[in-house]
Structure formats: structure tokens, C-alpha cells
Amino acid sequence: MKAWRSAAARRIKELTKTRSVDAAAIEIGRRLTEGQQLPPTNLDQILPRVDIYSCYSDPELMIAGELRKGVDGLEIAYSDSEAESRRRFTIAHEIAHAVFERTGPHCPRRGRELEKLCDMIAAQILVPHEALAREARRPVRLPEIRRLAKRFQTSLTMMALRCVEQFPVLCAQVEYGDITWQAGAKQIGIRRPAPKLKELLPLTDERASGNAQFTIELNGNSTSDATLEWLSTGEERRLLVLTPGARN
């Protein structure tokens, strides 16, 4: 478990009266989306709740987005070159910064943990914990992650990471033949895939999408059938989803 040490982490727990950062992010997402018919999240309805009076594209902006202090209050500027799903995440991230602006004087405005916390809050705004639990069809496999991404209007990668947090599924991204990130092994108790996930990568190169069945070893010397599915998400980049207990 990550040890949070920043002032931003302390503030978010104080704001929500929770003991953990994860619980605090969930609570903030719940408060900001309360009363909405989800999914998807209507970001325009959230803006006045955090004193943001304007949200607009800035063609000269060189970064994804930023929270600004205007004449009438806070405003969000975002790049007009981003895809809609990415733009929605950027706006949600800046909404999270606005949450910290409302926590009192000398609020945190920079730092690695602050940016991570804003990402966590943005994820809870766009895909609230309870809404995802209600909408997801089990077992959660790649087609379901794609459906949920469309339903919640998020990127496929973001939805994969949200599903990893709540369901027994492992997701990984492969770029140019190497695994660049992987999440979910601990949550589902995987000791090691058999054969190892890395050994299956040549198989996933053969087609833009596909699936394979094999057995994984779990903690406690138990085993489980599993399905590995993959999908091309860009040039030399693929999303891999491994779901225990699922067979074609």
C-alpha cells in the first residue's frame, strides 16, 4: 500500500473525513456526481459545484489543460487537439485541482502526489465507483471493457485501469514487444501465469485482435482457467486483458 506523505493527501482526507486516500477520492467523486443519472458524467453540471464559471478550448495551449484564475473566478482551459475522451479526463483532472482550491489558504498547487491525487479524483468523477459496479457485466473481459468505455465516454486504457481496481481482471499494455505497464495481478491473487504472460506476446503479434486460453497459478497452489484477449490500440501498441475463470 502506498504511503502518502504530501499536504495534498492530508487535505483530501480531512476534507472527506476518511482514513485513506482511496476512500477520499471515492467520496469526492460521489459528492460531485450526486444527483446525476449516470453514466456518462455530465461535467458541465459539476463546474459550478467547485466555483468554476467557464470551461473553454485554447488553441495556443501547449499542454492538455490548466486551471486558471479569471476575473470572475476559476476557469478551465484545455487543448483543442485532444480526442473527446482525453479532453473529458483533462477537464475532470482540473476539476480536482479546483477541489483543492476550496480547502482553504495555502492549498497545494504542485507536486507529484497532488497530480496523482487529481488523476484519482478525475477517474472517480468520470467512472464513479458505485456506477461502475452497477453497470459492469461479469466476468469482465475485453469486450465488456470496450462497452464500458463507450458507455462512460472514457478512453479504453482508463476504463481498463478502473476495472482492474474493482474486478478480478489483469490488464497490460504492450508497445514494440515489451510490457510497458501491468495491473491487477495482486488483486486476483496471481502467482504467475502459466505460461508466463511475456511468453505469449509473440502470439498477440499475429493479429490485431484475438484471444487465447490457458491456466494460471493462484496463491495457495490453486489454479484457474483464464482467457487472454488483446486489441491493437495504436501503431505497435496493444491492450491485453486476462480474465480468470473465463473460457470461450
N, C-alpha and C positions, 0 to 999 in steps of 0.2 A: 504494500500500500504506500502511495506517495506521501511523503511528509511535506506538507505545505508550510512555508515559512514567511511568506510575504504579508505585508499590511493589507494587501488586497484580499487575501484569503481570510484574514481575521475579520475584515469588514463584512464580507459576504455572509459569514457565519453569524455575526452579530445582527445583521440586517434581518436574517430569516429565523433567528433563534434556533439554529440547528447545530449539531455537533460535528458534522462532516461537510466538506466542500461539495461532494457529490450530492448530498441531500439538499444543500443550499441551492445548487444550480437547478435541481428539480423543482424546488419550491418557487424560485423566481420565475421559471418557465410557467408554472401553474398560475401564479398570480397575474402574469402579463397576458396570458391567453384566456383567463377566466371569462366565461360568458360567450365565448366564440363557439360556433359549430365547426368542429374540426374533423378531418383535415380538409383543405390546407389552412395554414395560419394566415389570417389577414393582417399583414404587417402595418397597414395604414391605421388600423384600429388601435394598435399598440402605441404608436408615436405620441399621442397626447398624454398617455399614462406616464411617460417619462420626460414630459416637458419638451418634446421635440416638435417644433412648429412647421418644419419644412424638410423635405427629402427630395433631392434632385440629382440629375446627372451633370457631371462637369467634364466636358471634352478635353480639358487641359490637365486633368488629374493624372498623375503618373503612378499612383498606387490604386489598390482596389477600392478604398473608401476611407473616409475620415469623419470624425465628429467635430463640428465647428461651433464656435460661439458667434451667433449673429446679433444683429441689433435687437431683435425681438426675443431671442433665446437660443436654444440649441437647434442645430440643423445638421443633416447628414448629406454629404456629397459622395457620390460614387462614380466610378468609371463607366462610361457608356460602351466600353468594348467587351464587357463580360457577358457570358451566357446568362439566361434568366435565373437558373438555379444557383449559379455562383453569385449573382447580384443579390438574390434574396438572402444568402448566407452573409454577405458583406453588410447588408442593412441590419440584419439581426445581430451581428457582431458589434456594430456601432450602437445599437440599442442597448447592448450590455454595457458598453462604456458609459452610456447615459445613466444607467442604473447606479454605477459607482459615483457619478457626479452628484447624485441625490443623497449620498451617505454622509454628507457633512463637509466641513472645511478640510483642506489639505488632502483631498481624496487622491488615491493613486491614479496616475495617468500614463505610466510607462512601466515596463518590466516584463520579463519573460513569463512569470506566473500570471500577471494580470492579463496578458494576451491569451494564455491558455484558458484562464477562467472565462474570458469573454467568448472564446470558442465553445466552451462547455455550455454557457448560457444560451448562446445562439442555437446550438443543437437542440436544447430543450424548448426554445421558442418555436423552432420550425417543426420539430418532431417531439411533442410533449410525451413524457414517459407513459402516462395513462392512455393517451390516444394511440400510441404505437402498440401497446399491449392489447388494446381492443380491436385494432384493425388487422393485425398480423394473422395470417393463416399458418398453422403449424402442420408439418415441420417447415421451418424457414429455409428455403432453398433459393438458388439464384433467380428463378423466375418470379418468386414472391418478393425478393428484394427489389427487382426491377419494377414490379407493380407498385410496391410501396413508395419507391422514389417518385414515380409519376403521380401517385395519389397525394403525396405530401409536397410535391413540387420541389424536390431536392436533387442533388447530384446522386449518381449511383454509388460513388465512393462514400459520401456522407451517410447514406442510408445503410450501407454495409456496416459501417462503424457503429451506427446506432443499434443495429440488430445484434451485433456482437455483444453489446453491453447488456442486453435483456434476454437473449435467447441462446440455446446451445448450438452455436454455429461458429466456424472458424473462417475468417476472410483474410486474403492476402493479395498483394499487388505484385506483379512481375513486370519488370522492364528490362529489355535486352537480355533476357535469360536469367536474371537474378531477382530474388525476392527482395523488394525494397521496404515492405512493411508487412507484418503479420499480426493478427489479433484474434483472441478467442480461445487459444489452447488451454489456458488455465481455467477459464470459466467452464469448459466442458470436461475437464479432467483428462486431457490427452497426455499420455506419457510420451508417445511418439507414434506418428503414422507408420503403418507397415504395408507397403513400402513407404519410405520417407517421402514427404511432400516434394522435396527437392528432386528426388529421383523420378518423379512423374512429370517434371517440367518439359522434357522433350516431347512427351505425348501431347501436351497442350499446344505445342508449336505447330502441330499438323493441321489444325483447323481453327478458324476464327472463334468458334464456339463448340462446345461438346461436353461430354461427361464420362466418368469412369467410376466403377465400383471397386472397393477394396475394404480391408479390415483395418481398424485402428486399435491400438492398445490403450486402455484407460488405466488410471491409478487403481491400485488394488488388484492388479493382474487380471482384470476383466477385459473383454474385447467387445467391439461393436461393429456392425456393418456400417458403411458410410458411403456417401456419394460425393465425388468431387466434380464440380461444374466450373466452366471457365467461359469468359467472354472477352473479346477484344474491345478495349476502351480507347484505343489510340494507336498510333504507329509504334509497334514493338512494345505495347503495354497491354496487359490483360488483368482482369479481376478473377481471382479464384475463390470459390466458396465450397467449403467442406461441411457437410451436414451429417452428423452421426444418426444412426437409426433410420436412414432413408435409403431406399433402393428403388430403382426404376422398375 
